Every structure is written in C-alpha cells, then in structure tokens.
Amino acid sequence: MTRIFSGVKPTGHLTLGNYLGAVRRWAFVDQQRADALFCVVDLHALTVDHDPGRVRRLSRQAATLLLASGLDPELCTVFVQSHVDEHARLSYLLECVATDGEMRRMIQYKEKAARERERGGSVRLSLLTYPVLMAADILAYGTDEVPVGDDQTQHVELTRDLAVRFNQRYGHTFVVPRAVRPEVGARVMNLQEPTSKMGKSDDVGPGVVYLLDEPDAVRKKIMRAVTDSGSGQDVVYDREARPGVSNLLEILAACEGGNPEALSGVYESYGALKKDTVEAVVELLRPVQERHKQLCADPAYVEGVLRDGAEKARGMARPRVDAAYRAIGLLAAG
C-alpha cells in the first residue's frame, strides 16, 4: 500500500482551516486508501519561545481532536513525535547531509526569524534546522506521499533532495516522497485578513474559527468577516480582486462539497452568504465537538491509542533508521 505521513504542530488550537485543509481528508480519504501515519509533531513546537505546560495541553488536545475528527486507530497510526526516538536520531544524520545554505533559503525560516527579531527576541538554532527534523519525520517511515498545503511544499522538496543525496552518497536507504495537495479547502484564509492564512499559531482574534468554538462564537466571527470594500454587494468569486467574499465561498464550498465559483451565482448579498456559511460550519463542527467531549471523558482511551501508535511507529521506523546509521559509517551497537 501507499504510505502517507502527515502531522500537526501543537502551537495553537486547531482551526477550521486545519480541518478543511488537512484533517478531514486524512479521516475520510487517506486512512481509507493507504497505510497512513498521523503525528502530533510536538518537537517542532520547541523551535520558538513556549510555555511547557501549554505545549503538553495542546499536544493532548490535538491528539484528541484528530481522533474526534474521525481518525481510526484500527485504520491508521496516531502518535506523538517525541514518543518515537527515531525522529531525533535520524534528524542528526540528515543535518550531516544538508547544507547551511539550504536551511537559510527556507521561506518559513526567513519569515519567522524576521518576526522574532522584530519582537526583540533571539532566533533559536532549531528554527533554522527544523525542516531537517521534518524530513526525518517523513523519511523514517518510507513515506510515499505527504499531504501538505502550499506553505509546506518547499519543505517536502528539501526532504526529496536530502533523500536523493543520502542515497547517492551512502547507498539506497530512503524512499523519495512526493507532496500531495488537496483540491478543495487547502488554504482557508483569515476572516479579518483574507489575504493571510487562517493560522493557529499567530492569531487569537476574530479572524480564526477554532474547532472547539461554540456556535455563537462561530456565528459572530463569520458574520463579522471582512468582505471587499468598494465593490458593492455583488457576490463574485475572484481570489485576487475579491479575497474576502472568495474566502467565504471557498469555506462554504468545502463544507458542502460544492464549487465556490458555482456558488457565487446563487447569492445576491453578502448577508445571505454569511448566514449560510455560519450554518454550514456549525453543522460541520457539531459531530467533531460531540466526539471530542466523549473522548475527554475517557482520557485512558486516548493515552492507550497514543501508546500503541508510538509502539507501532517505532517498529516501522527503527529498521530504516538503523540502516541509515550503518550506511553513513557508524558502528552498530553491541
């Protein structure tokens, strides 16, 4: 079977954008058709200043929401990154294959480092090298496909380059993966800044719908969503010229399985579009929130899933990582 790996970083509460852009596809498509691993990549949350207790809480919440969203441990492997030592073991080997120039060309590093400097903070070395850890996450499992959004495509390209380089220098060890981008809902935008991604890490304001938002909170955020000034009330799908209304159309289309361009011809006002989008989002989130509540009442079940998932993941990763250690010239442990 095709092997898939993807993960979610516990740097904030999961959003509607995370669900429509990734998690729903994992649950309803990927785990059904492939040997799929889904990981809470908690080590990546340490690349910036953080509260340890918050990282732990968000890691548990993310794992619980993945299960509440439909990931089935009978069909896929759900685990926490730091529970499988092979990620860190392989990351160092790949740092010995990557170059400083490659790391500094990563767009996300440039953007995040600039923001950190603007705040007067220092940039951690791990922020520079975390794309190599991401490569280790992927390569440790012989991954064929990595479902990603546009902002992560560059990192998968780096992963491919490192796999090819390692294989050429030290012998064939790694599968060379490919990025796969979902067609609909891949990039849900901020409701207040529709030219920016709806991100869980950087925005705690009214532009982000979280998976655990109450219906009233969802309603307020969507009804107050920025539309496009100076363009009347015409509902037109145009990502460049009309980003606000186009974002709402894409959210509605993703919720209902429709086409945003076709939907634009249905509405005569922003108000009607917003009202239907509210109803669609609330209905979409309702079963996820209900299942999350049930899982929170049974923490032992979630802990068991993560424990079993880590054991299974470890069994998949260790032979390949051990082979990489031998290939690069390290003595086998006695």
Secondary structure as UniProt FT lines:
FT   STRAND          3..8
FT   HELIX           16..18
FT   HELIX           19..23
FT   HELIX           24..25
FT   HELIX           26..30
FT   HELIX           31..33
FT   STRAND          35..40
FT   HELIX           42..47
FT   HELIX           52..68
FT   TURN            69..70
FT   TURN            73..75
FT   STRAND          77..80
FT   HELIX           81..83
FT   HELIX           86..95
FT   TURN            96..97
FT   HELIX           100..104
FT   HELIX           107..118
FT   TURN            119..120
FT   HELIX           125..139
FT   TURN            140..142
FT   STRAND          145..147
FT   HELIX           150..152
FT   HELIX           153..170
FT   STRAND          178..180
FT   TURN            194..195
FT   TURN            200..202
FT   TURN            206..207
FT   TURN            211..212
FT   HELIX           215..223
FT   TURN            229..230
FT   TURN            232..233
FT   TURN            239..241
FT   HELIX           243..256
FT   HELIX           260..264
FT   TURN            265..266
FT   HELIX           270..296
FT   HELIX           299..328
//
